[in-house]
Amino acid sequence: MATISKSIVNQALELPAIERLALAEQLLSSLEQPETEIDSLWAHEAEERIDGYERGEIGTVSINKVIGKYDRS
């Protein structure tokens, strides 16, 4: 981490909790900018999958099977 970044972090950590929370929310929301190219690619992928399903080329899987694949209990 650059020296300037460390300085900013140290200053932020000295803020009262409510101000740190507000700062964290601002920083996180700055990362939530839409990526139109990625959104477009995902929309195209979703349409291709729907079309494949409607043509009978893609089947379905039950939610229980999907969850069971990742269940580690």
Phi, psi and omega in degrees: 000133180296154181304319180296321179295318179298320179297316179296316179299314179299318177296318180297321181293342177276349180290155172298156185306317183295324178286325175296319178299314180298319178296316179299318179297320179295317180296315180296318181293334178290341179272350186266027178286137181295140175256094188300323180294316179293317178301319180294318178297318179294321178297318178297316179299316180299316179297319179298319179293318178298314179300317178299320178296313182295332177277354180083014181273340182234131179265186178245163177227136181291153179299325179296322179292319179296311180295320179300328179297329184251357181288124182249014182277000000 
